[in-house]
Amino acid sequence: MNRFITNKNLTIVNFRIVSYFVLIWLINFYKIDFVLIGVFSQILIIPFLIAQIVFLVIGINYLIKNQSNLLTIISVLFLTSCAIITIGSFF
């Protein structure tokens, strides 16, 4: 499993998760209401919420154990702020 977790893979996954939640926020902000967009957002919201927490833990462990580049650190910080905003919106 460790060979699959590299700086590049972790950065790509983190930015995709953050971009999904930003896209959902933009769709909600501009009140775009298409059935197909609603279906995909409802189908993918739970897996992305779980992936957000899982990859946040993986990213923090990776940053502690390995030397990483600036882009990986930024992606983990973006994912952290996205998780705080997303989970904070439930309360």
C-alpha positions as CSV (number, residue, x, y, z in Angstrom):
1,M,0.0,0.0,0.0
2,N,2.9,2.4,0.7
3,R,4.1,2.3,-2.8
4,F,0.8,3.7,-4.0
5,I,0.9,6.6,-1.7
6,T,3.4,9.0,-3.2
7,N,3.6,12.8,-3.3
8,K,2.0,12.9,-6.7
9,N,-0.9,10.5,-6.0
10,L,-1.7,12.1,-2.7
11,T,-1.7,15.6,-4.1
12,I,-4.0,14.6,-7.0
13,V,-6.5,12.9,-4.8
14,N,-6.5,15.7,-2.3
15,F,-7.1,18.3,-5.0
16,R,-9.9,16.2,-6.6
17,I,-11.7,15.9,-3.3
18,V,-11.4,19.6,-2.6
19,S,-12.5,20.5,-6.2
20,Y,-15.6,18.3,-5.8
21,F,-16.7,20.1,-2.7
22,V,-15.9,23.5,-4.3
23,L,-18.0,22.5,-7.3
24,I,-20.9,21.4,-5.1
25,W,-20.7,24.7,-3.3
26,L,-20.6,26.7,-6.6
27,I,-23.6,24.7,-7.9
28,N,-25.5,25.5,-4.7
29,F,-24.4,29.2,-4.7
30,Y,-25.5,29.9,-8.3
31,K,-28.6,27.8,-7.8
32,I,-28.0,25.5,-10.8
33,D,-30.8,23.0,-10.7
34,F,-30.5,20.2,-13.3
35,V,-31.7,16.7,-12.5
36,L,-28.5,15.0,-13.7
37,I,-26.3,17.3,-11.6
38,G,-28.5,16.6,-8.6
39,V,-28.3,12.9,-9.1
40,F,-24.6,12.8,-9.4
41,S,-24.0,15.1,-6.4
42,Q,-26.3,12.9,-4.3
43,I,-24.7,9.7,-5.4
44,L,-21.1,11.0,-4.8
45,I,-21.5,13.1,-1.6
46,I,-21.2,10.2,0.9
47,P,-18.2,8.5,-0.7
48,F,-16.4,11.9,-1.0
49,L,-17.2,12.7,2.7
50,I,-15.7,9.4,3.7
51,A,-12.7,9.9,1.3
52,Q,-12.1,13.3,2.7
53,I,-11.6,12.0,6.3
54,V,-9.6,9.0,5.1
55,F,-7.2,10.9,3.0
56,L,-6.9,13.6,5.6
57,V,-5.6,11.0,8.0
58,I,-3.4,9.4,5.3
59,G,-2.1,12.8,4.3
60,I,-1.2,13.8,7.9
61,N,0.5,10.5,8.5
62,Y,2.4,10.8,5.2
63,L,3.6,14.3,6.1
64,I,4.8,13.2,9.5
65,K,6.7,10.1,8.2
66,N,8.0,11.3,4.9
67,Q,9.7,14.3,3.4
68,S,7.3,15.9,1.0
69,N,7.2,18.8,-1.4
70,L,5.3,22.1,-1.0
71,L,2.5,21.1,-3.3
72,T,1.6,18.1,-1.1
73,I,1.7,20.2,2.0
74,I,-0.6,22.8,0.4
75,S,-3.0,20.0,-0.8
76,V,-3.3,18.6,2.7
77,L,-3.9,22.1,4.1
78,F,-6.6,22.7,1.5
79,L,-8.2,19.3,2.4
80,T,-8.0,20.2,6.1
81,S,-9.8,23.5,5.6
82,C,-12.3,21.8,3.3
83,A,-13.0,19.1,6.0
84,I,-13.4,21.8,8.7
85,I,-15.9,23.7,6.6
86,T,-17.8,20.6,5.4
87,I,-18.1,19.0,8.8
88,G,-18.7,22.3,10.4
89,S,-21.7,22.9,8.1
90,F,-23.5,20.0,9.8
91,F,-23.6,21.8,13.2
